[in-house]
Amino acid sequence: MKRLLVLGAGPAQLGLLAAARERELFVIAADRNPAAPGFRYADRRAIVSAEDEEAIERLASAEAVDGIIAPGIDWPVGIAARVAPRLGVPHPISPEAAVLATSKRRQRERFADAGVPQPAFAVCRSVEETAEAVATIGLPCVVKAPDRQGQRGLALVRSADGLPEAAAAAIEASRSGSCIVEQYAAGGEVTVNGFSLGGRFHPLTVTDRLVAEPPAFGVALAHVWPSEHAPERIGEAVEAAAAAAAAVGIGEGPSYTQVLVAEDGVRVVELAARLGGGHDAELCRAALGVDLNGLALSAALGDEIDETGLVAGERAGGACVRFLVARPGLLEAVSGVDDAQAVEGIRLVLVYRRPGFVFGPLRRGTDRAGAVLAVGESRGEALDRAARAADVVRFEVAAATALA
């Protein structure tokens, strides 16, 4: 039985952990949260931060693991890529590629060198520098921390009055004491989920990201397949994602690329050398019959991968992941899950939190309460089924006044 260390046991890792259990791997899951929902799939739990590189290396060595994988979250991707070669275990990407994949600043610089289409941007180390950048880039603009994910340190700035606060928040959230100011262009955003094998990029699902309104800027409420964009625009998005993966140096394993589709062309927003954290792999399997979780496991363990595993099988007409949102307050109970699972076309119903968890207002992806995965004969039917299932899941939350 091969031994696999999975960095993270939160909502973003649920699909891969379940796939590892089905594959009968011995799974050690590392997460600092003792209540992480993915621990139920682990053979051994390690209450340690997936971002603590020294602790992860000690754990991997003590457990004599055959592979290390960081699905769904960015920073541990670099840790896995560095620790694996030090312990002599396989890994699909190099430490050098992982550095690029986990730093938006270095990505942007590499994209510029390689001619990958991207928004105009500037790297700033002070609030004053962001004002200079905006004078060139213009408003509205996006301000973000270059080494965080999940909307931490991310803001859409529409006026000069909002810039100082957004810049200060991004710099504070950043690990490097800097922020990125980038051009904002109206348009839809798609996610290109792909898998590279032998240096060749294989596009799989291209999904539309349906996002929440500010102040929850950038938070996805649904991933929907197939995309509604014109075929030529989808083709451009795939080409841009392939170019981005090549520029970063991803020749093996999964990648997740967000691409802005605007009237004047496509631009790569960011790339990650991992599975998407919004159940993208499970959507891929439901939509195309391609086991992206299984492919990622094989890549992490150094197993030989047959290219036929990347060929779509029986396709659904449409598929979507719809996220569940609870109102702020103390979660007392959850009901309706069985009823949601009984809705026609529902493949998966996930609840992320247990009673006792306190929900805040929706600001980041981590504020979401769960998700449903639906398929249908069309995109619209999948969306309708997901909506019906979401409507019957009830989060009983204590009022904020009662908490006070």
GUDO-838308 format. One record per residue: x, y negated, z of N, C-alpha, C in turn; residue in one letter. Coordinates in steps of 0.1 Angstrom, whole numbers, plus 5000, padded with zeros to 4 digits. Each point is the difference from the previous one (the first is absolute). Layout:
BEGIN
XYZXYZXYZA;...
// end
This chain:
BEGIN
500950125000499149885000500949885000M;499949914990500749884999499549905010K;501049925005499749905010500149864994R;498949925002499949874994499749905011L;500849894999499849895009499249894993L;498949965005499149904994500149875008V;500449894994500149885008498749924999L;499350005011498749945001498950115001G;499049975008498950105001498749925001A;500049884994498849924999499150024989G;499049924997499150024989500750024986P;501149934998500750004987500750144998A;500250085010500650134999499150125000Q;498749975002499150115003499950104988L;500049954988499950094988501250094999G;501249945001501250084999500150105011L;499749965012500150095012499050124998L;498849974995499150114998500550104989A;500649944989500650084990501250095005A;500849945009501150085005499550125009A;498949975007499450115008499550114990R;499349964989499550104991501250084993E;501149944999501250064994500750095010R;499650005013500550085010501549965003E;500249875000501349955004500049985015L;501150005007500149975014500249845000F;499149935005500049864999500349935014V;501049925000500349915011499649864996I;499049945007499649874997500549905010A;500549894996500549895009499249884999A;499549955011499249885000500049955015D;500149875001500149945014498650005007R;498950024992498750005006499650145004N;499850035013499650135004498650044995P;499249914996498750034995499950004985A;501250004993500050004985499250114995A;499049984990499150104996500750124992P;501149974994500750114993500750105008G;500149985013500650105009499350135000F;498749994997499250135000500550104990R;500849954990500550094990501450055003Y;500649955010501450025003500250135009A;501150074997500450115009500749955012D;500749884998500749945011499849854999R;499749935011499849865001501349945006R;500449894994501149925006499549865002A;499949955012499649875003501249914999I;500349964988501149914997499749924988V;500449875000499849924989500650054987S;499250004989500550044987501049904995A;500249885007500949904995501350005009E;500150095009501250025008501050094994D;500949954992500950094992500850105008E;500649955011500850085008499250125006E;498849965005499250115006499550104990A;499749954988499650094989501150094996I;501249954999501150094997500350115011E;499949965012500250095011498950114999R;498749964998498950094999500250104989L;500349944988500250094988501150105002A;501149965006501150095003499650115010S;499349965011499750095010498950114995A;499249954990499050094995500450084988E;501349974995500650074989499050004988A;499649894996498949984990500650034986V;499150044991500450034986499749884991D;499349905005499649894992499449895009G;500149874996499549895007499249924990I;498849965003499149924991499449895008I;499849884993499349895006498949954991A;498950075000498949964992499149885005P;499649914992499049915004500549875006G;501349995006500549885006501449984995I;500449874998501249964993501350025008D;500149945011501349995007500650145002W;499250105005500650135002500550074987P;499649954988500550064988501549995000V;500549885004501549985000500650095011G;499450015011500550095011500250144995I;498950064994500050134995501150024989A;500249904991501050014990501450005005A;500249935011501449995006500350125009R;499050045008500250115009500250144993V;499250024990500150134993501450044995A;500749914993501350044995501050025012P;499849925011500950025011499950145006R;498850054999499750145006500150114989L;500349964988500250104990498750064995G;498949925001498750064994499749924988V;499250054991499649934987499149885003P;500149914990499149895000499849954986H;498849964996499849964986500749874995P;500249915009500649874996501249975009I;500949924994501349975007499849895010S;500949995010499949895009500049864993P;500749994989500149874993498649974994E;499450104994498649974994499049975011A;500250075012499149975011500149865005A;501249945000500249875005499249904991V;500150024987499249924990498550025002L;499650125002498650035001499449955013A;500849975010499449955013500349855002T;500549934991500349865001499449934988S;498949925002499449934989501049904994K;500849945008501049914995501050074990R;500550115004501050074991499350064988R;498850045002499250044989499949894989Q;499549895005499849894991501349964992R;501150005007501349974994500450114990E;499750125003500350114990499149994988R;498749975003499049994989500449894991F;500549895005500549894992501150044991A;501050075006501150054992499650094989D;498950095002499650104991498949954990A;499549885002499049954992498650055002G;499850055013498750055003499049885003V;498950004993499149885002499549995015P;500149885005499749985014499649855002Q;499349975012499749865002501349925002P;499949874997501149915004500150005015A;501349995006500150025014501349925005F;500049985013501249945006500150065014A;501350035004500350055013500349885009V;499349995012500249885008500350045014C;500949935007500450035014499549895010R;499249914995499549905010498749954994S;499249945008498749934996500349894990V;501149935002500449894991500350064986E;500650114999500450064987498750044993E;499050055007498850044993499349884994T;500149885006499449884993500749974987A;501350025000500849984988499650104989E;499850135005499650104990498649974994A;499149965008498649974995500049894990V;501049905002500049894991500350054986A;500750124999500350064987499050104995T;499650095010499150114997498649954999I;499649915008498649944999499150075010G;498849945001498950065009498850044991L;499250105004500350085012501250094999P;500550055011501150095000499850115011C;500850104999500050115010501349995008V;499950005013501150015009500050135007V;501250075000500050135006501450035007K;500050095009501250055006500650104990A;501349994998500650094989500250145004P;499850045013500350135004498950055010D;498849964997498850055008499050054990R;499050075005498950054992498749985008Q;498950044994498750005007499549865003G;500449904992499549865001500749935012Q;501050065007500749935011500849894994R;499849885004500749884995499649964986G;498850044995499649974987498949905000L;500049904991499049905000499849944986A;498849974997499749924987499949855005L;500949924994500049865003499449924989V;498949935003499349924989500449855000R;500549955012500349865001501349985007S;500649894998501349975007499850005015A;498849975005499849995015500150145006D;499750114992500150135006501350074999G;501049934993501350074998500850015012L;500249905009500950025011499650125009P;498750015003499650115009500250134993E;499750024987500250124993501550045000A;500849904997501450034999500650045013A;499649935011500550035013499650145004A;498850044997499550135003500850114992A;500249984988500850094991501450025005A;500749895003501350005005500150075013I;499149985009499950075013499850154999E;499250044990499750144998501250074993A;500849934993501050064992501150055009S;500650114995501250065007501349924997R;499949924989501249934996500049855002S;498949955006499949865003499849924987G;499350064990499849934988498550034995S;499649934989498750034994500149984985C;499150054993499949984986498849924997I;500249904991498949924995499950044985V;498850044996499850054987498849944993E;500049994987498949954992498850095002Q;498949935001498750075001499249984987Y;499650114994499349994988498650075002A;499049944996498750075001499950124990A;499450105005499850124991499850125009G;499850114994499850135007501350065003G;500050095010501250075004499850154999E;500950074994499950144999501250075007V;499850125004501050085006500350124990T;501350014996500550104992500750115009V;499350115001500750115008500650094990N;501350025002500850084990500950105007G;500650084993501050105005501150014990F;501349995004501150014992500750145001S;500350054989500750145000501050004989L;501350035005501150004991500249874993G;499749895007500249864994498949954992G;499050084998498849964992498849975008R;499449884998498949955007498750064995F;499250065008498750064996498949925007H;499349924992498949925006498850105003P;499349985011498950085004498749925001L;499649955011498849925001500449854999T;499249924993500049865000498749955005V;500049955013498849975007499849855002T;498849955000499749865003500049995015D;500749895005500049975014498949905003R;498950035007499049915004500349955014L;500349875001500649955012499049915008V;500349985013499149915008500449864997A;499049915004500249864999501049955012E;500749894997500849945011499049975012P;500550015012501450015004500650145000P;499250104995500650144998500650014987A;500949914996500549994987500950134997F;499750064989500850124996499550135006G;499050005008499650135007499050074990V;500450124996499150074991498850065007A;498849984994498850065004499650124992L;500650014988499850124992501150024990A;500350124996500850034988499150084991H;499849954987499050064991500750044987V;499750124996500550064988498850054991W;500149984987501049934992499949855001P;501149934997500049865000499149944989S;499449895003499149934991500849914990E;501349995001500749914991500150064986H;500349924991500150054986501150104999A;499950104991501050104998501449944998P;500149894992501349944997500649945013E;499249945008500549955013500550115009R;499250115001500450115008501350064995I;500250014987501350044994501149915004G;499849875000501049915004500450025015E;498950025008500350025015500850135002A;499750104992500850135002501549974995V;500149934989501449974996500849925010E;499349915006500649915010500450095012A;499150095004500350085012501250104997A;500050054988501250094996501349925000A;499949884995501249915000500549975014A;499049975009500449975013500650125007A;499550124998500650125006501450024996A;500249984987501350024994501049895005A;499549885002500949895005500450035014A;499150055008500450035014500850135001V;500050094990500850125001499250125004G;498750004998499250125004499950094988I;500850115001500050104990499250135004G;499750015013499350125005499049955010E;498950075001499049975010498949904997G;499249985010498849914998500449855000P;499249924994500049865001498649944999S;499949885006498849935002500249864996Y;499449954989500349874995498849924999T;500049885006498849914999500449904988Q;499049994991500249914988498949914999V;500349874998499049904998499750004985L;498750004997499650004986499349864998V;500649914993499549874997499849984985A;499449884997499649984986501349994991E;501149955006501249984993501050125001D;499550115005500950125001500050065014G;500950105002500150075012501349965008V;499950015013501249975008500150105012R;501150055003500250105011500049925013V;499150035009499949935013501050075009V;500050135001501050075008500050154997E;501050075003500250144998500450075013L;499550125003500450085011500450144995A;501150055006500550144996499350105009A;498750014999499350095009498650024995R;499250085007498650014997499249875004L;499049974994499149895004499450035014G;499949895008499550025013498550005001G;499349984989498550005000499350124995G;500650125003499550134995500150014985H;501049934994500150014986500350144994D;500850085008500350134995498750095000A;499249985010498750085000499149954989E;500049874997499249964989500550054987L;501350014999500750064987499550144998C;500050085011499650144999498550014996R;499249915006498550014997499849954986A;500749904995499849954987500650084989A;501250055002500850064989500350155002L;499850045012500450145003501550025002G;500849885002501450015002500349985015V;500750105006500350015014501249915003D;499849875002501149915002500650025014L;499250045010500650035013500950124999N;499650104993500850124998501349974993G;499949914990501249964992501049935009L;499549915009500849925009500750105010A;499350105005500650095009501150084993L;499850044988501050084993501349914998S;499749874996501249914998500749985013A;499349995011500749985013500850125005A;499650124996500650135004501050044990L;500249934988500950054990499650124992G;498750025000499450124993500049964985D;500150104992499949984985498549974997E;499949904991498649954997499850034985I;498950074997499750034986499249874995D;500449954988499449894994498550024997E;499650124999498650024997499149965012T;500649995012499349965011499649854999G;500549934991499749864998499049974989L;499550114994499049994989498650015006V;499249904996498650005006499350124996A;499250055009499150114998498649954997G;499050065007498649954997499849875007E;499749904992499849865005498649985005R;500049915010498749955004499649884991A;498749975000499749884992500449875006G;500050005014500449895008500350045014G;500849925007500450035013500349885008A;499849995013500449895007500250035015C;500949925006500150005015499449875004V;499050015009499449885006500450005015R;500549895005500449995014498849965009F;500050055012499049965010500549895009L;499249915004500349895008499049995012V;500550005012499249985012500049865005A;499049955006500049875006501050005012R;500549885003501049995011499350055014P;500850065008499650045013500550145004G;499650055011500450135005499250114994L;500750094994499350114993499550105011L;498750025000499450095010499650144994E;499650004988499650134993500049984985A;500150124993499950004986498950104996V;499149974992499050104996499849994985S;499350114994499750004986501050064991G;501150055006501150064991499550124992V;499250095007499550114993499049974989D;499249905003499049954990500849944988D;501149935002500749944990500750114991A;500550105006500650114993499050084992Q;498749995003499050074993499549934988A;500449874998499649924988500750074988V;499250014989500650064988501249934995E;501050074996501249954995501149955010G;499750015013500949965010501150115002I;501249974999501150095001500749995014R;499949895006500749975012499449895008L;499950025013499549895009501050005012V;500749895002501049985010499649895010L;500250035013499849905010501449985007V;500549885000501449995004500149985016Y;499049965006500149965014499150085009R;500450025012499250075010499449905010R;498950045007499449915010501149955010P;499949885003500949935009500949914992G;500150014987500849914992499249864998F;500849905001499449864998500349954986V;498949984993500249944987500149855001F;500949944992500049864998499349964987G;500049874996499449964987500950064989P;499450024989500750054988501049904995L;501350035002501149924995501050084992R;500250125004501050094994499450134997R;500850084992499550144997499950085012G;500849985011499950085012498749975008T;499349894996498749975007498850084994D;500250074989498950084995499750125009R;498850054999499550105010500050144994A;500150014987499950144994499949984985G;499650124994499949994985499150124995A;499449984989499350114993500650014986V;500150134995500450024986498950074993L;499649944988498950054993500350024985A;499450094994500150024985498650004994V;500049974987498750004993500350024985G;498950004993500150014985500549874994E;500049895007500549874995500649935012S;500749894997500549925010498949945009R;498949954994498949955007499350105009G;499950124996499450105008500850035012E;501350014998501050025012499849895010A;500049874995499849895009498750015008L;498950034993498750015006500050115011D;500650114997500050115010500949965012R;501149944997500849955012499349905008A;499249914994499349915008498950065008A;499350114995499050075008500650075011R;501250064998500650075011500549905011A;500649894995500549905010498849945009A;498949994994498849945007499650095011D;500250135000499550085011501050035011V;501249954998501050025011499849885009V;499850025012499749905010501149995011R;500549885001501049975011499349935011F;499850065011499349935011501149935008E;499949874999501049915006499449915010V;500749995012499549915011500249864995A;499049915004500149864996501249945006A;500549894994501249935005499749945013A;498849965003499649935012500150115012T;499650124996500150115010501550035004A;500849994990501550025002500549905009L;499649874998500549895008499650015014A;
// end
